Amino acid sequence: MLVAVAVACGGPDPVSTGIGADAPEHSSVDSSTTELPATTPSPTTTARPTTTSSIEPVEQPGVRVPSTTQELSIPDDPSSANPLPESDSPYQAALVGFGDDEPTFDPEPLQPFVDLTELPTGWAAFDFFLADALLRNGNTAASVAVSIGGEIVHRAAIGERAPLPVDAAEPQDRFRIASISKTLTAITLLGLVEDGIVGLDEPIGRRVAEHVGLTSSPASIEAITPRHLLNHTAGFGKYRTVFFGGGADDCTDAARIGLDRSPSSNPGGTYRYSNMNYCVAGELIEALTGNDYDDEVYARVLTPLGISGPRLAATFDPGPDEILHPTTLGRNYMETLGGAGGWIATPADLVAVLDALDPSTTGHTLLTPETLEMMKTPVNGQRGQRGYGLGLLLYGGDRYGHTGTIEATHAMAMNRGDGVTWAITVSGPYPDDTPRLESIINRAFEAGGFVTT
């Protein structure tokens, strides 16, 4: 399993199972010169060589790979609440191993960080705990970065970039970030709102439908607004077969399917988490600007922060400084997800983006404080409550971030609200419940002596 972690301050639920004593010998770090203690690898862990490298990401041009999408017909009602055909059908077989990435909003109580006037130094113990907790059960690598007050104070990588030939993971390596891509999409679209290019509550259904090649669409689709897309109230169903079962060629094709059918509920009503919302949001960004979606994300989010290297990756397309995620042949979900889950990035990139939403940190701020307040207000709720905002999962108080889950990928990023931000990405099947990464990170903070218990 490959794991990347970036931390700025955060805490998760306690983990009392699945964390044993075996760990790889070393990790690759850039905040400490102390190597992790050597241990004898168990049958479920593998010793990794120590590696060092520059922490600056390297921009890689997009590499186009022929689609390997399986030919599967689409159910009559792909917008339904995932009533899959019987277990012996091709739909069920195609969706094995895919969850809904349904977010949860129940973090553990926040443990106060140590005095932030003095830089913490217990990173060797922090990294050792993460290696022991994550390099197991089919996982192959990990990378970590921590930021305090908007400044990265720690990054590390453990495990392997690819199994053959053995190639040690390094802090600059990019992982799939899955649904954390939604935060990038939301920031980009809200920037267009701030610039007056589109209204947050302006009906945009017809415009985006025309952009994807539809000559007509249901009246309920035409009523969809950017707000509906960003807070998952547009009325779209899950569309699991479309995104994960070979039901579409790419995000544009998936959006065309979603916009050509009446939504399951009226726009602006019930919250229902769906990748279709953010696939359509990415297409809307193109319709509004005339630019490619990923170019607009770079122009409005990544380039202003000095970030280069993240990209929309193909399902079978690891390039230099990119982690190989084990993938079932015939999948094409990275292409179909687009703005809903198709990005790859480092944990440090994710921390930088979350920090740039926080007006209390130094450096470039991506959006106005007023827009951030809207992002941090849950749908049908009030500021400070748990729920889903505009591209952010809200964990109560000032804690916010996002999780991401697809095949062999678990990712989580969180701004703790106390000056610390963290992010972690994993290549492999463990933990099967992605929010458990918060618990693992919190236990690593305890191991390093960074939080008071």
C-alpha positions in Angstrom: 0.0 0.0 0.0 1.2 3.5 -0.7 0.6 6.2 1.8 1.2 9.9 1.7 0.5 12.1 4.7 0.6 15.8 5.2 -0.1 17.3 8.6 -0.9 20.8 9.8 -2.7 19.9 13.0 -5.5 17.5 13.4 -6.9 14.6 15.4 -9.0 11.6 14.7 -10.9 8.8 16.5 -8.9 6.4 18.6 -7.7 3.2 16.9 -7.3 0.2 19.2 -7.2 -2.5 16.5 -5.2 -3.1 13.4 -2.0 -1.4 14.7 0.7 -3.9 15.6 4.4 -3.7 16.5 6.0 -4.5 13.1 7.2 -1.7 10.9 9.6 -1.0 8.1 13.1 -0.1 8.9 13.2 3.5 7.7 11.1 6.3 6.3 12.1 9.2 4.0 11.7 12.5 5.8 12.8 16.1 5.4 12.2 17.5 8.8 14.5 15.3 10.9 17.8 13.6 10.4 17.0 10.8 12.8 16.2 7.5 11.2 13.4 5.4 12.5 14.5 2.5 14.7 15.2 -0.7 12.7 12.9 -3.6 13.4 12.7 -7.1 12.0 9.9 -7.1 9.3 7.0 -9.4 10.0 5.3 -11.4 7.2 2.9 -8.4 6.7 5.5 -5.7 6.5 8.6 -5.2 4.3 11.8 -3.4 5.1 12.2 -0.2 3.1 15.4 1.6 2.2 16.0 5.1 3.4 15.6 7.7 0.6 16.2 11.4 0.4 15.2 13.9 -2.2 14.2 17.5 -2.8 10.7 18.3 -1.5 9.9 20.4 -4.5 7.2 18.8 -6.7 8.1 18.2 -10.3 5.5 19.2 -12.9 4.7 16.3 -15.3 2.8 16.8 -18.6 -0.4 14.8 -19.0 0.1 11.4 -20.5 -2.8 10.0 -22.6 -3.4 6.3 -22.4 -6.0 4.5 -24.5 -9.2 3.8 -22.5 -9.5 0.3 -21.1 -13.2 0.8 -20.1 -15.3 -2.3 -19.9 -18.3 -2.3 -22.2 -21.3 -2.4 -19.8 -24.8 -1.3 -20.6 -26.3 1.4 -18.4 -29.3 0.5 -16.2 -32.6 2.2 -17.2 -32.4 4.4 -14.1 -28.7 5.0 -13.2 -29.8 8.0 -11.0 -31.6 5.6 -8.6 -30.2 5.0 -5.1 -27.9 2.3 -6.3 -30.3 -0.7 -6.7 -27.7 -2.9 -8.3 -28.7 -6.0 -10.3 -28.4 -9.4 -8.8 -25.0 -10.6 -7.7 -24.4 -12.7 -10.8 -24.8 -9.7 -13.1 -21.9 -7.9 -14.8 -22.8 -4.7 -12.8 -22.2 -6.3 -9.5 -18.9 -7.8 -10.6 -17.8 -4.4 -12.0 -18.4 -2.6 -8.8 -16.7 -5.0 -6.4 -14.4 -3.1 -4.1 -16.0 0.3 -4.6 -17.8 2.1 -1.7 -19.9 5.2 -2.0 -17.3 7.4 -0.4 -20.2 8.6 1.8 -18.7 11.2 4.2 -19.1 11.0 7.9 -18.9 14.0 10.3 -18.0 12.4 13.7 -14.4 13.2 14.7 -13.0 12.4 18.1 -12.6 15.2 20.7 -9.8 17.6 19.8 -6.7 17.1 21.9 -4.8 20.4 22.5 -1.5 20.7 20.7 1.7 21.5 22.7 3.0 25.0 23.0 3.2 26.1 19.3 5.8 28.8 20.2 8.4 26.0 20.1 8.8 23.8 17.1 7.9 20.1 17.9 10.8 17.7 17.4 9.3 14.2 17.9 8.8 13.4 14.2 10.8 10.1 14.3 8.3 8.6 16.7 5.5 10.1 14.7 6.8 8.5 11.4 7.5 5.2 13.1 3.9 5.0 14.4 2.5 5.8 11.0 4.7 3.2 9.3 3.7 0.6 11.8 0.0 1.5 11.5 -0.3 1.8 7.7 2.3 -0.5 6.0 0.1 -3.6 6.5 -2.8 -5.5 5.0 -1.7 -4.9 1.4 -0.6 -1.3 1.8 2.8 -0.5 0.2 3.8 3.1 0.9 3.1 6.3 2.9 4.1 10.0 2.9 3.5 12.7 5.5 3.6 16.5 5.8 2.7 18.7 8.7 1.9 22.5 8.7 1.7 24.8 11.7 0.6 28.4 11.3 0.6 27.9 7.5 4.2 26.7 7.3 5.1 23.1 6.5 7.1 21.7 9.4 7.3 18.1 8.4 7.1 15.8 5.4 8.0 12.1 5.2 7.5 9.1 2.9 7.5 5.4 3.8 7.1 2.3 1.6 7.5 2.0 -2.2 6.5 4.0 -5.2 6.1 0.8 -7.1 6.7 -2.9 -6.2 8.8 -3.9 -9.2 11.4 -2.7 -9.5 11.6 -1.7 -5.8 11.5 2.1 -5.8 11.3 3.9 -2.5 8.5 6.5 -2.0 9.6 10.0 -1.4 7.9 13.1 0.0 7.3 14.7 -3.4 5.5 11.7 -4.8 1.9 12.2 -5.8 -1.0 9.9 -4.8 -4.6 9.7 -5.9 -6.6 12.1 -3.7 -10.0 10.8 -4.7 -12.9 13.0 -3.4 -10.5 15.6 -2.0 -10.6 16.7 -5.6 -14.0 18.2 -4.8 -12.4 20.8 -2.6 -10.3 22.0 -5.6 -13.3 22.1 -7.8 -15.4 24.0 -5.2 -12.7 26.7 -4.7 -12.3 27.2 -8.5 -16.1 27.5 -9.0 -16.5 29.9 -6.0 -13.7 32.0 -7.4 -15.8 32.4 -10.6 -18.7 33.4 -8.3 -16.6 36.0 -6.5 -15.5 37.4 -9.9 -19.2 37.9 -11.0 -18.9 35.3 -13.8 -21.8 33.3 -12.4 -24.1 33.7 -9.4 -24.1 31.1 -6.7 -27.8 30.7 -7.0 -28.1 31.3 -10.8 -29.7 28.5 -12.7 -27.0 26.9 -14.9 -28.5 23.5 -15.9 -29.2 24.5 -19.5 -25.8 26.1 -20.0 -23.8 23.1 -18.8 -26.2 20.7 -20.6 -25.4 22.5 -23.9 -21.7 22.4 -23.1 -21.8 18.6 -22.9 -23.7 18.3 -26.2 -27.3 18.0 -25.1 -29.9 19.9 -27.1 -32.5 19.7 -24.4 -32.8 18.7 -20.8 -35.6 18.2 -18.2 -36.9 21.4 -16.6 -35.7 20.2 -13.2 -32.2 20.0 -14.5 -32.3 23.5 -15.8 -33.1 24.8 -12.3 -29.8 23.5 -10.8 -27.4 26.2 -9.5 -23.8 26.2 -8.5 -24.8 26.0 -4.8 -26.8 22.9 -5.5 -23.8 21.2 -7.1 -21.4 22.2 -4.4 -23.5 21.1 -1.4 -24.9 18.0 -3.0 -28.5 19.2 -3.2 -28.9 19.1 -7.0 -31.0 15.9 -6.7 -28.6 13.5 -8.5 -28.4 9.8 -7.5 -25.2 7.9 -6.9 -24.6 6.8 -10.5 -22.2 4.1 -9.3 -22.3 2.1 -12.6 -21.7 5.2 -14.6 -18.5 6.2 -12.7 -17.2 2.8 -11.5 -18.8 0.2 -13.8 -17.7 1.3 -17.3 -21.0 3.2 -17.9 -19.2 6.2 -19.3 -16.0 7.0 -21.2 -15.1 10.2 -19.3 -16.5 12.9 -17.1 -18.1 14.7 -20.0 -19.9 11.5 -21.0 -20.9 10.9 -17.4 -22.3 14.4 -17.1 -24.2 14.0 -20.3 -25.9 10.9 -18.8 -26.8 12.7 -15.5 -28.1 15.9 -17.2 -30.2 14.0 -19.7 -32.4 12.5 -16.9 -34.7 14.1 -14.3 -33.0 14.1 -10.9 -34.2 11.8 -8.1 -35.3 14.8 -6.1 -36.0 18.5 -6.8 -32.8 20.7 -6.8 -32.3 22.6 -3.6 -34.0 20.0 -1.5 -32.4 16.9 0.1 -28.7 16.5 0.7 -27.4 13.5 -1.2 -23.7 13.0 -1.7 -23.0 12.1 -5.3 -20.0 12.3 -7.6 -22.3 13.5 -10.4 -22.5 16.9 -8.7 -18.8 17.6 -9.0 -18.4 16.0 -12.4 -21.0 18.4 -13.6 -19.4 21.3 -11.6 -16.1 20.7 -13.5 -18.0 20.8 -16.8 -19.7 24.0 -15.7 -16.3 25.6 -15.1 -15.4 24.8 -18.7 -18.7 26.2 -20.0 -18.2 29.4 -18.0 -14.6 30.1 -18.9 -13.9 28.4 -22.2 -10.9 26.9 -20.6 -10.1 23.3 -19.8 -11.2 22.5 -16.2 -7.8 21.5 -15.0 -6.2 24.7 -16.5 -8.7 26.8 -14.6 -7.9 24.9 -11.3 -4.3 25.7 -11.9 -5.0 29.4 -12.7 -7.2 30.0 -9.6 -5.8 27.5 -7.0 -2.5 25.8 -7.6 -0.3 28.4 -9.5 -1.1 31.2 -7.0 0.2 28.9 -4.2 3.3 28.0 -6.2 2.2 24.4 -6.6 3.1 22.4 -9.7 2.7 18.7 -10.4 -0.9 17.8 -9.4 -2.9 16.7 -12.4 -6.0 14.8 -13.6 -4.5 11.3 -14.0 -5.8 8.4 -16.0 -6.7 5.1 -14.2 -3.6 3.4 -15.6 -1.1 6.2 -15.9 1.6 6.6 -13.2 4.3 8.9 -14.3 7.6 10.1 -12.6 7.1 10.9 -9.0 3.7 9.3 -8.9 2.7 6.3 -6.8 1.4 3.2 -8.4 -2.0 2.3 -7.0 -3.1 -1.3 -7.5 -6.0 -1.2 -10.0 -8.3 -3.8 -11.4 -7.9 -4.2 -15.2 -10.8 -2.7 -17.2 -11.4 0.2 -14.8 -11.7 3.9 -16.0 -13.0 5.7 -12.9 -10.3 8.3 -12.9 -11.4 9.5 -16.3 -15.1 9.4 -15.4 -14.7 11.2 -12.1 -12.9 14.3 -13.3 -13.6 17.1 -10.9 -15.2 14.7 -8.5 -12.2 12.6 -7.8 -9.6 12.4 -10.6 -6.7 14.4 -9.2 -3.4 13.2 -7.9 -1.3 15.4 -5.5 1.0 15.3 -2.5 -0.2 15.6 1.0 1.8 18.9 1.3 -0.2 20.2 -1.7 -3.4 19.5 0.1 -2.2 21.1 3.3 -1.2 24.2 1.4 -4.7 24.5 -0.2 -6.5 24.1 3.1 -4.1 26.7 4.7 -4.8 29.1 1.8 -8.5 29.0 2.8 -7.6 30.1 6.4 -7.3 33.9 6.7 -5.3 33.4 10.0 -2.3 32.0 8.1 0.3 33.9 6.2 0.6 33.9 2.4 -1.9 33.9 -0.4 -5.6 33.6 0.4 -7.7 31.9 -2.2 -11.1 33.2 -1.3 -12.6 36.0 0.7 -13.5 35.3 4.4 -17.1 35.7 3.5 -16.9 33.0 0.9 -15.0 30.7 3.3 -17.8 31.2 5.8 -20.3 29.9 3.2 -18.0 26.9 2.5 -18.0 26.2 6.3 -21.8 26.4 6.8 -23.4 23.0 6.4 -26.4 22.5 4.1 -29.6 23.1 6.1 -27.5 23.9 9.1 -25.6 26.7 10.9 -22.0 27.7 11.2 -20.1 25.5 13.6 -22.4 22.4 13.1 -21.3 19.2 11.5 -22.2 18.4 7.9 -21.3 19.1 4.3 -20.7 22.7 3.3 -19.5 23.9 -0.1 -16.8 21.5 -1.0 -15.8 20.9 2.6 -16.7 18.3 5.2 -17.4 20.1 8.5 -16.5 18.4 11.7 -17.9 20.9 14.2 -16.4 24.1 15.6 -13.6 25.3 13.2 -12.5 21.9 12.0 -13.0 21.2 8.3 -11.4 19.2 5.4 -12.4 16.3 3.1 -12.0 12.6 2.7 -11.5 10.5 -0.4 -12.0 6.8 -1.2 -11.6 4.9 -4.4 -10.0 1.6 -5.3 -6.7 1.2 -3.4 -7.0 4.8 -2.3 -7.7 6.4 1.1 -7.1 10.1 1.7 -8.0 12.6 4.3 -7.1 16.3 4.9 -8.1 18.4 7.9 -7.6 21.9 9.2 -8.0 21.4 13.0 -8.9 25.1 13.6 -6.0 25.6 16.1 -3.2 26.4 13.6 -2.5 22.9 12.6 -3.5 21.2 9.3 -2.8 17.7 8.2 -3.4 15.5 5.2 -2.8 11.8 4.5 -3.1 9.7 1.4 -2.9 5.9 1.1 -2.4 3.5 -1.8 -3.9 0.2 -0.7 -7.0 -1.3 0.9 -6.3 -0.3 4.6 -8.1 1.2 6.5 -11.3 0.1 4.9 -13.1 3.0 6.7 -11.2 6.1 5.5 -12.2 8.4 8.4 -10.1 6.1 10.6 -7.1 7.9 9.2 -7.9 10.7 11.7 -7.5 8.3 14.6 -4.2 7.0 13.2 -2.9 10.5 12.8 -4.0 11.4 16.3 -2.2 8.4 17.8 0.9 9.4 15.8 0.7 12.9 17.3 0.5 11.3 20.7 3.5 9.1 19.9 5.5 12.1 18.9 4.5 14.0 22.1 2.7 16.8 20.1 -0.7 16.7 21.9 -1.6 16.8 25.6 -3.7 13.8 26.8 
